[in-house]
Amino acid sequence: MSTPVNTPARQPLLAVRNLEVTYAGGAAAVRGVDLSLDAGQKLGIAGESGCGKSTLALALLRLLPAGTRTSGEILLDGEDVLTMKWGRVRAVRWAGASIVFQGAMHSLNAVHRIGDQIAEPILLHKKATPAAARRKTGELLEHVGLPAARADAYPHELSGGQRQRVMIAMALACDPRLVIADEPTTALDVMIQAQILRLIEQLVSEQELGLLMISHDLAVLADTCDRLAVMYAGRIVEEGPARQVYDN
């Protein structure tokens, strides 16, 4: 009889272990959070305003303000983001993991053309030539359903849905393995929201990305994500298959 071969367990793309975040002044925003996410998987984080969802998202890429105390582990492809040297953190942002914030006008620079803003991380992280970065920018815009010619537009010349597509294109510019979407459709009307959600699902499926999507809207997460975790007062209080959590 043949001896069974023990294959090592596959390492998750993202593993968060006992994450604690306390703001200056002593306000504990995240309390002992554990979660994991595989490549090609979509995990939704739901919860009321102030429960710690956005703090969790910012902590994953060390984007929290100075004076914030963070402990635990944030393992991205097995490497702890919290113990990385600053140069390594900068390399991981955009190229390893990227984030799509809510309200694109708060993230886009109003005085620069959108093409230049998408090209910036490509020039920085991919060391591409300006011509190659322009080509890649046009491809990214078309990938998210915008004409390449819109690269010359300023943010105020685009609709809310178009600006959010630009943010998604920017998040994909350096081929990250993980995309964090922090309420990416909150400010959009229902029809544009549905279009953006379908686009995000399509991109995750095509590129085998891991998606961590944050929202206060359980219905949106249940329709978009494979798994759903509910946060309350800084903790994960429920987690499971998205439709099961939503129905219960």
C-alpha positions in Angstrom: 0.0 0.0 0.0 1.4 3.4 -1.0 2.2 5.9 1.7 0.2 9.1 1.5 2.2 12.2 0.6 1.7 15.2 2.9 1.4 18.3 0.7 2.0 21.6 2.6 -1.0 23.8 3.2 -1.2 26.6 0.7 -0.2 30.0 2.2 -3.0 32.6 2.0 -2.4 35.7 0.1 -3.4 37.8 3.1 -3.4 36.6 6.7 -4.2 39.0 9.6 -3.6 37.7 13.1 -4.6 39.4 16.3 -4.5 42.9 14.8 -4.9 45.7 17.3 -5.0 49.4 16.3 -5.1 52.2 18.9 -5.2 55.9 17.9 -3.2 58.5 19.7 -5.3 59.4 22.8 -6.1 55.8 23.6 -9.1 55.1 21.3 -9.0 51.4 20.4 -10.4 51.1 16.8 -9.4 47.5 15.9 -9.4 44.8 18.6 -7.9 41.4 18.0 -9.0 40.9 14.4 -8.1 37.7 12.5 -8.9 37.1 8.9 -7.4 35.4 5.8 -7.9 35.8 2.0 -6.7 33.6 -0.9 -5.8 34.8 -4.4 -9.0 34.8 -6.5 -11.2 35.2 -3.5 -13.5 38.1 -2.5 -13.9 38.9 1.2 -16.4 41.5 2.3 -16.1 43.4 5.6 -19.4 44.9 6.8 -20.3 47.0 9.8 -21.8 50.3 10.9 -20.0 53.6 10.8 -17.2 53.8 13.4 -16.8 50.0 13.8 -13.2 50.0 12.5 -13.6 48.9 8.9 -11.6 51.8 7.3 -9.0 51.7 10.0 -8.5 48.0 9.3 -8.1 48.8 5.5 -5.5 51.6 6.2 -3.6 49.4 8.7 -3.1 46.7 6.0 -0.8 49.1 4.1 0.5 51.1 7.1 -1.4 54.2 6.0 -2.5 55.2 9.5 -1.6 58.6 11.0 1.5 59.1 13.1 1.1 58.2 16.7 -1.2 55.2 16.0 -0.1 52.0 17.9 -0.5 48.8 15.9 0.3 45.3 17.0 -0.3 41.7 15.7 0.6 40.4 12.2 -0.4 41.4 8.7 1.1 38.8 6.4 1.1 39.6 2.7 2.4 36.5 0.8 4.0 35.5 4.1 5.8 38.8 4.7 4.7 40.9 7.8 3.8 44.4 6.7 4.1 45.7 10.2 7.8 44.7 10.5 8.9 45.8 7.0 11.5 48.5 6.6 10.0 51.7 5.1 11.5 51.2 1.7 10.0 47.7 1.5 6.6 49.2 2.5 6.8 51.7 -0.3 7.6 48.9 -2.8 4.6 46.8 -1.6 2.1 49.6 -2.0 0.7 49.6 -5.6 2.9 46.7 -6.7 1.9 44.1 -4.0 -1.4 45.6 -2.7 -3.4 48.7 -3.7 -6.4 50.5 -2.3 -9.5 52.1 -3.9 -10.8 54.7 -1.6 -14.4 56.0 -1.4 -14.9 59.4 -3.0 -12.5 59.5 -6.0 -12.3 63.4 -5.9 -10.6 63.1 -2.5 -7.9 60.8 -4.0 -7.3 62.3 -7.4 -5.3 65.5 -7.8 -7.6 68.1 -9.3 -4.8 70.0 -11.2 -3.2 66.9 -12.9 -4.6 65.0 -15.9 -5.8 61.5 -15.0 -3.3 59.9 -17.4 -0.4 61.4 -15.5 -1.8 60.2 -12.2 -2.3 56.6 -13.4 1.2 56.7 -15.0 3.0 57.9 -11.8 3.1 54.5 -10.0 4.0 52.8 -13.3 7.0 55.1 -13.7 8.0 54.7 -10.0 7.5 51.0 -9.5 7.9 49.4 -12.9 10.7 51.7 -14.0 8.9 52.1 -17.3 9.8 54.7 -19.9 7.3 57.6 -20.3 6.1 56.2 -23.6 5.6 52.7 -22.1 3.7 54.2 -19.2 1.4 56.2 -21.5 0.7 53.0 -23.4 -0.1 51.1 -20.2 -2.3 53.9 -19.0 -4.4 53.8 -22.2 -4.7 50.0 -21.8 -5.8 50.3 -18.2 -8.4 53.0 -19.1 -9.9 50.7 -21.8 -9.8 47.8 -19.4 -12.1 49.7 -17.1 -14.4 50.8 -19.9 -13.0 54.3 -20.6 -11.5 55.5 -24.0 -7.7 55.8 -23.9 -8.1 59.4 -25.1 -9.7 60.3 -21.7 -6.1 60.2 -20.3 -5.9 63.9 -21.1 -8.9 64.8 -19.0 -8.8 66.4 -15.6 -10.9 64.8 -12.8 -13.5 67.5 -12.8 -14.3 66.7 -16.5 -15.4 63.2 -15.6 -18.6 61.9 -14.0 -18.6 60.2 -10.6 -18.7 56.7 -12.1 -15.9 57.6 -14.5 -13.7 58.9 -11.7 -14.2 55.7 -9.8 -13.2 53.7 -12.9 -10.0 55.8 -13.0 -9.3 54.9 -9.3 -9.7 51.2 -10.2 -7.4 51.6 -13.2 -4.8 53.3 -10.9 -5.2 50.5 -8.4 -4.4 47.9 -11.1 -1.5 49.9 -12.6 1.3 47.9 -11.1 -0.4 44.4 -11.3 -1.0 44.0 -7.5 -2.0 40.7 -6.0 -4.4 42.3 -3.5 -6.9 45.1 -4.0 -8.6 46.7 -1.0 -11.8 48.5 -1.9 -13.0 50.8 0.8 -16.7 51.6 0.0 -15.9 52.2 -3.7 -19.5 52.8 -4.7 -20.9 54.8 -1.8 -21.3 58.1 -3.6 -22.7 56.6 -6.9 -26.2 56.1 -8.0 -27.7 52.6 -8.2 -27.1 52.0 -11.9 -23.5 53.2 -11.8 -22.9 51.3 -8.6 -24.0 48.1 -10.3 -21.7 48.7 -13.2 -18.7 49.3 -11.0 -19.4 46.2 -8.9 -19.6 44.1 -12.0 -16.3 45.5 -13.3 -14.6 44.7 -10.0 -15.9 41.1 -10.0 -14.8 40.7 -13.6 -11.2 42.0 -12.9 -10.8 39.8 -9.8 -11.9 36.7 -11.8 -9.7 37.5 -14.9 -6.5 38.4 -13.0 -6.8 36.0 -9.9 -6.6 39.0 -7.5 -7.6 38.9 -3.9 -10.3 41.4 -3.1 -11.0 42.8 0.3 -14.2 44.9 -0.1 -15.4 47.2 2.7 -19.0 48.5 2.9 -21.9 49.2 5.3 -24.2 47.7 2.7 -24.7 44.0 3.4 -26.7 43.4 0.2 -23.9 44.7 -2.0 -21.3 42.5 -0.2 -23.6 39.4 -0.4 -23.9 39.9 -4.1 -20.2 40.6 -4.8 -18.2 38.6 -2.3 -17.6 34.9 -1.6 -17.2 35.4 2.2 -18.5 38.0 4.5 -17.2 39.2 7.9 -19.2 41.5 10.2 -17.4 44.0 12.4 -18.8 45.6 15.5 -16.8 47.8 18.0 -13.5 46.9 16.4 -14.0 43.1 16.4 -15.0 40.5 13.8 -18.2 39.2 15.4 -19.4 36.9 12.6 -17.8 35.4 9.5 -18.9 32.8 6.9 -20.2 32.3 3.3 -21.6 35.6 2.1 -25.1 34.5 1.2 -25.4 32.5 4.4 -24.4 35.3 6.7 -26.7 37.7 4.8 -29.7 35.4 4.9 -29.3 34.7 8.6 
